[in-house]
Amino acid sequence: MDCMIRGTQMANRVLIDCKGLSRLYERFVGSVGCLKTGAIGGRMMSSQSQALADCMSQLDPKQVQLLDEQCIVVDDNDVPLEAKSKKDCHLMANIDKGLIHRAFSVMLFNSSGELLLTQRSDAKITFPSYFTNTCCSHPLYNELERDEKNAIGVKRAAQRRLQTELGIDSLKIPLEDIKYMTRFLYKAPSGGLWGEHEIDYALVIQKDVPLNPDPNEVKFCHYVSKDNMMSFLKNEELKGNQVTPWFRLMIENFLFEWWNQLHDLDKFQDHINIHKLP
């Protein structure tokens, strides 16, 4: 099953322009954690702020609105510290100072054992147009999604985003059908301005569900078998379509072991360790 949503020429042009501004910002940022106060530091910070403002003005308005969402900032042991905006959590200037937020990655399999891959839309602020697992996002800093018992808050967030991104009715995927496998910590830049630094909850679902993707979130989606996924991704990379760093880490460390035992995943669940991956 495939689903394709074509981006507009304007969206592609905005993406290119913003990447250029991102490189400009990267030059200004330099060693932002070591900036000194005073006239020189003030001018540099002003230039950084202007570069960020210029980039923000050219991004997709819907995606910019989402930057106000409040994420759960954690330490490297996944202990919640405070709330910060999605924008703050994804700026490399903050990430390079050690800012980490809680996130999740869903792998949705159908009854035939095929995995739903998605290609992120061109409008995405981090890793636009990259291929990845079914759904990737973050729980919000609210009472429902901060609930840590049995990772229920993260599972609620997964329900919410599956509906937003892929049009999957939350009633079709009850919380008990979402298996929390493990957590991993990784860091990855996306251009000079943005990036990811997350403790990522890996979630597995096996369910047949109808799909209705939002083109602002998903450019393309496709079910792949275990035997042909790597060749599919390799062919896409030959076309210039890359794979997100978190999904590549899951492929290298966890995915195929779980895929081989979809009927018996409990023995692979690890809720104690946080795998710190390069």
C-alpha positions in Angstrom: 0.0 0.0 0.0 1.4 3.4 -1.0 0.3 6.9 -0.4 1.9 9.9 -2.2 1.5 13.6 -1.5 3.3 15.9 -3.9 4.9 19.1 -2.5 4.6 22.4 -4.3 7.4 24.2 -6.1 7.0 27.1 -3.6 7.5 24.8 -0.6 10.7 23.4 -2.2 12.0 27.0 -2.9 11.3 28.0 0.7 13.1 24.9 2.0 16.2 25.8 -0.1 16.2 29.4 1.0 15.9 28.4 4.6 18.8 26.0 4.3 20.9 28.8 3.1 19.9 30.9 6.1 20.6 27.9 8.3 24.2 27.8 7.0 24.5 31.6 7.6 23.3 31.1 11.2 25.8 28.3 11.7 28.6 30.7 10.9 27.3 33.2 13.4 26.7 30.6 16.1 30.2 29.2 16.1 30.9 28.6 19.8 27.7 30.1 21.0 28.2 28.6 24.5 31.4 30.6 24.8 30.1 34.0 23.6 31.3 36.9 25.7 29.2 39.8 26.8 29.8 43.3 25.5 29.5 45.1 22.2 31.0 42.4 20.0 29.0 39.6 21.7 25.9 41.8 21.5 26.3 42.3 17.7 26.9 38.6 17.2 23.8 37.7 19.1 21.9 40.2 17.2 23.1 38.7 13.9 22.1 35.2 15.1 18.7 36.4 16.1 18.2 38.0 12.7 19.3 34.9 10.9 16.8 32.9 13.0 14.0 35.4 12.3 14.7 35.4 8.6 14.6 31.6 8.5 11.4 31.4 10.6 9.7 33.8 8.3 10.1 31.5 5.3 9.1 28.2 7.0 5.7 26.6 6.5 3.2 28.5 8.7 1.6 25.3 10.1 4.9 23.8 11.1 6.0 27.1 12.6 2.9 27.1 14.8 3.8 23.7 16.1 7.1 25.2 17.4 5.2 26.6 20.3 4.3 23.2 21.6 5.7 22.5 25.1 8.1 19.6 25.2 9.3 17.6 28.2 12.9 18.5 28.9 14.8 15.7 30.6 18.3 14.8 31.9 20.2 11.9 30.4 18.5 9.5 32.8 15.0 10.6 31.4 14.2 12.5 34.6 11.8 15.4 33.7 13.2 18.8 34.5 10.9 21.5 32.9 8.9 22.5 29.9 10.5 24.2 26.9 9.1 25.0 23.5 9.6 22.7 20.5 11.6 25.5 19.0 13.9 25.8 21.9 14.4 22.0 22.0 15.4 21.8 18.4 17.8 24.7 18.1 21.4 23.4 17.9 22.5 26.4 20.0 20.6 24.8 22.9 21.3 21.2 22.0 25.0 21.9 22.0 24.6 23.2 25.6 23.1 19.8 26.5 19.3 20.3 26.2 17.5 16.9 25.8 13.8 16.3 25.4 11.6 13.2 25.5 10.4 11.8 22.2 8.9 8.6 20.7 9.2 6.6 17.5 6.4 4.3 16.3 6.8 1.3 14.1 3.4 0.2 12.8 3.2 -3.3 11.2 0.2 -4.8 9.4 -1.1 -8.3 9.9 1.2 -9.5 7.1 4.2 -8.3 9.1 5.0 -5.4 6.8 6.3 -2.1 8.3 4.8 1.2 7.3 7.6 3.6 6.3 6.9 7.3 5.8 8.7 10.1 4.0 8.6 13.3 6.0 7.0 16.2 4.1 9.1 18.9 2.5 7.6 21.3 5.0 9.1 19.6 8.0 11.6 21.8 9.9 14.0 19.0 10.9 15.0 16.4 8.3 12.5 17.4 5.6 11.9 14.7 2.9 13.8 12.0 4.8 12.5 8.5 5.0 11.8 7.2 8.5 9.7 4.9 10.6 5.9 5.2 10.8 5.6 8.2 13.1 8.1 10.3 15.2 7.2 13.0 17.6 7.2 14.1 21.3 4.9 14.0 24.2 3.6 17.3 25.4 4.2 18.8 28.8 0.7 18.3 30.1 -0.8 16.0 32.7 -2.0 13.3 30.3 1.3 13.0 28.4 3.7 13.3 31.3 2.2 10.3 33.0 5.1 7.8 33.3 3.2 4.7 34.6 3.7 2.0 31.9 4.8 4.9 29.6 1.1 5.7 29.2 1.8 9.4 28.6 4.1 8.6 25.7 1.5 6.1 24.3 -1.2 8.8 24.4 1.1 11.1 22.5 1.6 8.4 19.9 -2.1 8.0 19.5 -2.4 11.8 19.0 0.3 12.0 16.4 -0.8 8.9 14.5 -4.2 10.6 14.1 -2.6 14.0 13.1 0.0 12.6 10.7 -1.7 9.6 9.2 -5.4 10.0 9.9 -5.5 6.9 12.1 -8.4 7.1 14.5 -7.2 6.7 18.1 -10.0 4.3 18.8 -8.5 1.9 16.2 -5.3 1.7 18.3 -6.1 1.4 22.0 -3.3 2.1 24.4 -2.9 -1.6 25.3 -2.0 -2.3 21.6 1.0 -0.1 21.8 4.1 -1.9 23.0 6.8 0.2 24.7 10.1 -1.6 23.8 13.0 0.5 25.1 14.5 3.9 25.1 17.6 5.3 23.4 19.5 8.6 23.6 20.9 10.2 20.4 22.0 13.5 19.0 21.8 14.6 15.4 22.1 18.0 13.6 19.8 18.9 10.7 21.6 21.7 8.9 23.3 24.4 10.9 20.3 25.7 12.8 18.1 22.8 13.8 18.7 19.3 15.3 17.5 16.5 17.6 18.7 15.5 21.0 16.2 13.1 22.4 15.5 10.2 24.7 13.4 8.3 22.2 10.8 5.7 23.3 10.6 2.9 20.7 7.0 1.8 20.3 5.7 -1.2 18.3 2.1 -1.7 17.0 0.8 -4.5 14.9 -2.6 -3.6 13.5 -4.4 -3.2 10.1 -5.7 0.4 10.0 -7.0 2.7 7.3 -4.6 5.6 6.4 -5.4 9.2 5.5 -2.1 11.1 5.6 -1.8 14.8 6.1 0.4 16.2 3.3 1.8 18.8 5.6 3.3 16.0 7.6 3.8 13.0 5.3 4.9 13.1 1.7 4.8 9.4 1.0 4.1 6.2 2.8 4.7 2.6 1.9 4.5 -0.8 3.6 7.7 -2.9 3.2 8.5 -6.5 4.0 11.5 -7.4 6.2 13.3 -8.9 3.2 13.0 -5.8 1.0 13.2 -2.9 3.3 16.9 -2.3 3.0 16.9 -2.5 -0.8 13.9 -0.1 -0.8 15.9 2.4 1.3 19.0 1.9 -0.7 17.2 2.7 -3.9 15.7 5.8 -2.3 19.1 6.9 -1.2 20.4 6.5 -4.7 17.6 9.0 -5.7 18.9 11.4 -3.0 16.3 10.5 -0.4 18.1 10.0 3.0 17.0 8.1 6.1 16.6 9.9 9.4 19.4 9.3 11.9 17.1 7.9 14.6 15.5 5.3 12.3 19.0 4.3 11.1 20.0 3.7 14.7 16.9 1.6 15.3 17.7 -0.4 12.2 21.3 -1.0 13.4 20.4 -1.8 17.0 16.9 -3.2 17.4 14.5 -3.4 14.5 15.3 -6.7 12.9 15.4 -8.6 16.2 12.0 -7.3 17.0 10.7 -7.9 13.5 11.7 -11.5 13.7 9.6 -12.0 16.8 6.5 -9.8 16.4 4.4 -12.5 18.0 6.6 -12.6 21.1 7.9 -9.1 21.8 7.7 -9.1 25.6 11.0 -10.8 26.0 12.8 -7.9 24.2 11.2 -5.2 26.3 13.8 -3.2 28.3 12.4 -0.5 30.5 15.4 -0.2 32.7 18.3 0.8 30.4 18.6 3.9 28.2 20.8 2.9 25.3 23.2 5.8 24.6 23.8 5.6 20.8 26.3 7.5 18.7 
